[in-house]
Amino acid sequence: MIDDNKFSLMSVLNKFGPFLGLLLIYGLLVAFGPDNFGSAANLETIARQTSIVGIAALGMTLVIILGGIDLSVGSIVALGTVIAASVLQYLVSKTEASSMFDMLSLRADAWMAIVAVVAVLVASAICGVINGLIITKLKVVPFIVTLGTLLLIRGTAKGLANQQKVDAPFSWLNQLLAPPSYEQRWILFAPGVWIMIILALLVICILKYTRFGRHIYAIGSNEQAARLCGIAVEKVKLMVYITAAWLAGIAGILQFSRLSVGDPTVASGMELDVIAAVVIGGGSLSGGEGSVTGTIVGALIMTVIRSGCSQIGLPNWIQEIVTGIIIVMAVTIDRMRHSNTK
């Protein structure tokens, strides 16, 4: 009976622990932090700050459920900002030569931004293909592969940008993370936050209602058994790493929206925040476990803590220590959770 109660308590904590943790941390900061921490404006700011890490973490959720890891996420985000800025800059420089530019400026602005988004998604997909093919064809451990592509992609971003920030003309991309105006207050959040919510719902549907999602869980739980069941393991792995790279590319577009420039040095270390968000949300580094809802809650926890530390006035190095402690605790809890179930 005691064991049953203990098991039941563990089940409740596994399911609702991240959400309860978020409420506890937020409540403490509202009670003892700055006066405006619980304001609607600050909540909207936290949501905007969460969107970039949250979208990248959606892809990492798939990878971790699969039993893999992707350390190249932050570099793909940086590459996305550089490509978006470079494409916009190039198209404007070419279009300005036309005498019709002033008349068609609004139209040109729209299609230029669309071309930039497509370019980022294509480049991100290529990064995912590189990761996936090396992992599946050469049978190299994902940690080693993505550690290498982390440097490769980051170096590519710096090379494309000539190791400096890339200025870009204004476009509708710059509005993705802008706070809603007074007239637009009915939408509650910036467009980028709604993009995160829509993508989260899409990934939930993929994991719950598609064969692809069931195969991801099966491979993460027991890869050999999945092979014996006829699952095309290599194909699923390749598609997961491509999807994760796509989502990192979308996060890169939002990062560009936030910065308004292409920055090859941005998002350095973001992969750790993303992994921490997934693990805090109940994902297991051993594979086979994880949820989109938990991941978003984990991303919110990371953002709330960072925002709270910043508003309290703690220096950067203390924020980094706090983040490091959170990551170590998240991995430790994951290991303890698994040792209890064995």
N, C-alpha and C positions, 0 to 999 in steps of 0.2 A: 504493500500500500504506500509506504514511504517512497519507494522507488518510482511508483506510478505518479505520485505527487511531484517528485523531483523532475521526472520526465516532462510532466505537464507544464511545470514552471519554466523549464528550459525551452519548451516549444513556444510558450508565450513570449519569452524574452527574445528568442530567435526571430519571431514574427514581428513583434512590436517594439523591440529594444531600440532600434535606430530612431523611430518616431518619438519614443519616450525620451531618448537622449537629446533629440532636437528641442523638444519642449522644455526640458530641464535647463539646457544651456541658454536658450533664448530667454526663459524666465529669469534666470540669474542675471543676465546682462540687462534686461529691462529693469530689474529691481535695484541692481547695484551699479549699473553702467550710466552712460550719459542720459540726460532727461529725454532726449528726442529719439532714443534707440527704438522705442516701441511705436514710433509714429508711422502713419501710412506712407509718407514719403520715403522713410528709411526702409520700410518693407519692400517698396517698389525698387529701390536701389539694390537691395540684397538680391531680389529676383533677377535683375539685370546682370549683376555680377556672377550669379550662379549659372546663367545660361551658357556661357562659354565652356566652363568646366563640365557642366551637366551634359551638354551635347557630346563632348568628347568622351565622357564617362559612359554614355549609352553604347558606344562602340566597344569600349573596354569591357563592358558587362558581357557582351557576346563572346569576346575573346577569353575572358576568365571563366565563364561557364564552360567553354570549350576545353578548358584545361591549359590554355596558353597564356601569353603575356605580350604586351606591345609597348616597348619603351620609346618608340619613335613618334608617339602622339604629339608631344610638344613641338618637335621639329616640323611635323606636317602642318601644324597650326601656323608656325612662323613662315614656312614656305608659302602657305595660302595667302598670308598678308602681303608678301613680296610679289607674288604673281598677280593678285588683284590690283595692287597699286601700279605695277609695271604695265599691265595690259591697258588699264585706264589711261595712264600717261601716254602710252604709245598711240592709242586710238585718237586721243585728243590732239596730239601733235600732228597726226595725219589729217584729221578732219578740219583743223584750223586753216589748212591751206586752201580749203574750199570757200568760195565767196558766199555759199549758201549756209555756212555754219550757223550764223546768228539766227537765221530763220528757223532752222531745224534743230536748234540747240536742245530743246526739251526732249525731242524724239531721239536725238543722237545720244543724249545722256542716258536714256532708258536702255537702248540697245547696247551701248558700251558696257553698262553695268552687267547686263545679261551675259555678254561675251566674257567678261571677267569672271563671273560665277562659273560658267561652263569650263573655262580654262583651269580654275582652281579645282573643280571636281575631277577633271581629266587627270591633272597632275597628281591629285590625291589617290585616284584609282591606280595609277602607275606605281605609286609607293606601296599600295596594298598588294598589288600583283608581285612586286619584287619580294616583299616580306613572305607572302604566301607560297610562292614558287620555291624559294630557298628552303623554307620550312618543310614543304611537302615533297619536293623532288630530291633535295640533297640531304634530307633528314637531319638538319641541324637544329639544335635546341632553340626554341623561340627567344629565350632570354639573350642568347649570344647573337642571333640574327638581328633582332631589333635594337640591340645595343650598338651593333655596327651601322645599321641604317639610321639610327639616331644621329650619328656623326656625319654619315653620308648626306642625309637630307639637310641637316643644319648647314653643312659646308656648301651644298648646292644653293641654298637660300642666300648665304653670304656672298657667294660668287655672283649670282644674278643681281644682287643689290650693290655690288662693288663695296661690300662691307660697310654700307651706310644706309640710313633710312631713305625710303623711296617716297617722294611726295606724289600725291595723286589729286586729280581734280575732284570737285564735289559731285556726288551722284546720290541716287536714292539709297545706295548701300550705307551711306553715312547716317541714315535715319533709323536703321534697324535696331539700334540700342539707345536711341534718343528717348528721353522721358516723354510720355504723351502730353500734348499741349492741353490747355484748358478746354478747347473745343473737342478734343479727342479723349477726354478723361473717361468716357464710357467704355473704352477698350481696356481700361485698368492698367495694363502692362505694355511695355515696349514690344514692337513686333518680334524682336529676337526672342523674347520670353515665350511668346505664343508659338514660335517655330520650335523651341525646345519641347513644349508641351505636346505639340502635334507629332513630333518625331518620337517622343516617349510613348505615346499611344500607339504609334505605328510599330515600334519595336515590341511592345507588349503583345500586340496582335500576332506578330511574327513568331514570338516565342510560345504563345499559348495555342494558336489556332492553325499553324502551318506545319507541314512535314519537316521543313527546313529547321524550324525551331525545336521540334522534338528530337531531330538528329543531333543538334548542338548539345542538348542535355545528355543524350545517350553517349556521345563521344566523350564528353567531359566526365561522365560517371564511370565508364569502362570502355576504353577505346577498342580493346581486343574483342569484347562482346559485341560492340557495334559493328565491327568488321564481319564477324560471324553471322550477324543478322542481315548482311548485305548492304549496309550503308556505305556509300561512296565517301569514305573518310577524308581523302585528300581533296576532293571537290568541295566538300563542306568547309574544310579548313581554309581553302583558298577564298571562298566566297565570304567567310567571316572576316578575314583580314582585309579584304577589299572593302567590305561594308564599314569596318572600323575606321579605315583610312578615309572613306567618304565622309563619315560623320566628323572626323577630325578636320577635314577640309571645310565643312560647314562651320565648325567652331572657328576656323581660321578666318572665314568671311566675317563672322561676328566680331572677332578680335580686330580685324581691319576697320570695321564700322566704329568700334570703340576708339581706335587710335587715329583713324583718318590717314594713316601712312602705312607703308610696308616696312616692317621692322624684322630683320633676320635674327635678332637676338631675343625677341619676345618669346614668352611661354617656355623659357628655360626652367626645367624642373616641374613643368605642368604634369608630366606623366606620373609623378609621385602623388600629386593631388588627385588625379583621376583614379589611380589604383586605390588610393586610400578611400575615396568616395565609394567605390564598388565594394571594398571589403567591409567598411563601416556599415554599409547597407545590407550586409548579410551574404555577400559573395564569398566564395571560397577559392583560395589560390590553388587548391587541389583539384578544382574543376567540378562540374556537375551541379553547382549551386549558385544562385544569384537571382535578383529580381530588378526590374526597371524601377519600380516604386522605391525600393530600398536604396538603389543607386542615387536617385534624385534627392532623397532624404539625406544620404551621405554627403552629396555635393552641397546641399543647404547647410549642413553642420559645419563643413569646412569654411564656407563663405561667412556664416554667422560668427564663427570664432575669429576669422581674419578681420572682419568688419568691426567686431567688438574690440579686439586688441588695438586696431588702428584708431578707433574713436576714443578709446581710453587714453591713448597717447603712448602706448608701449613702443619702444624702438624696434626696428626691423629685425635685429638679431634675436630679440625675445620672441617675436612672431615666428621666426624660423625654428627656434627651439620648441615652441608649442606645437607647430606643425609636425616636427620630427617625432615628438612624444606621441601625438595622435596616431601617426602611421605605425609606430612600433606597437602601440596598444591595440590597434586594429588587427594587425597580423597575429599578435599574441592571443587575442580573443578568438580569432579564427582557428588557431591551433588547439586551444583549450576546448573549443566547441567540438572539434573533430575527435579529440582524445576522449571526450565524454560519450560520444556516440559509438565508439569502437568497443 
